[in-house]
């Protein structure tokens, strides 16, 4: 069949919460399940100000995991996730375990997608073919850091310390 | 004919007429992942998102009848090879007939309708078809100094691959406000912008009486697993 041009993206705007969130939507896994980890972070824009409530929808996906949450007044979000198993590329190379994270917001005409790597996977991260595509100086921004029993992953949309975002 | 990259259908991240892009658009280039690395991987799993059998009828979620013009949205979801995308989640949300969202972040310039929430969900059938029964949302004024947005319905779609996740909006053909809307005009290609238009389907309109509904067709195209650059 002839190729068809895709539909263009538009911003989610700020008024999606009543429709896209649901009870427990921030929990990609049961918080009591073995391996469940709290993932928290903060989203900031180019002038250092947060993407505060109501704007930013954070979606986390990997395999069967899906979480949705909304940033609060300080731009903070929290979700419950689990470290997924490692994947493999079609050419057989191993991928380090990671989660996909998408930011939708007022002011984003298309989502920004990044990848969250795990701090206890140093060897796998060092050999990960996706991280190899990211300039070395920016790779650390993709590795969550331990914060108590939780993991911390901050997102900078623009400017100093800008988070690497991916185009599939 | 020239070859265009698929990504050209999308607005740029930075579009100064839409002011909140100025501090939010990344300055660095996106890291481009080779297309064949992930195209066999399924898209996000949406199975946890609750879905009731009548969630696609937004006119029937409360005791009374919502205000406004009944609208039958006759949708078709295709991949970029022209095939229907079956069994995937479609979520919509919208303002009511006065231009007010139920969301607690709405500035509340306009009144709520106790009989209208404005959120719906459905799953495409085996041919990628879906329908929503709703009301026509009103245009609504934005923040101080901004103009009315054209009437629109927001839609969120999953689809077959990680690359196909899409949130967009549909507009009504012939709405003169579209030409003045920074969000709609951020799409560089006028033909791509036209793909967000709902088009009247006279055959499907349901005439007569208080439930009379105006039907609109909308075809949405997602990037598929084998999305390749195409001829424009």
Interface residues (C-beta under 8 A of the other chain):
Chain A: X1 X2 X3 X4 X5 X6 X7 X8 X9 X10 X11 X12 X13 X14 X15 X16 X17 X18 X19 X20 X22 X23 X25 X45 X46 X47 X49 X51 X53 X54 X59 X61 X63 X64 X65 X66 X87 X89 X90 X100 X102 X104 X105 X106 X107 X108 X109 X110 X111 X112 X129 X130 X133 X134 X138 X157 X158 X159 X162 X164 X165 X166 X167 X168
Chain B: X6 X7 X9 X10 X11 X12 X13 X15 X18 X19 X20 X21 X22 X23 X24 X25 X26 X27 X28 X30 X31 X32 X33 X35 X36 X37 X38 X40 X41 X43 X44 X45 X46 X47 X48 X49 X50 X78 X79 X80 X81 X82 X83 X91 X92 X93 X101 X102 X103 X104 X105 X106 X117 X118 X119 X154 X156 X161 X162 X163 X165 X166 X167 X168 X169 X183 X184 X186 X187 X189 X191 X192 X193 X195 X196 X220 X221 X222 X223 X227 X228 X230 X231 X232
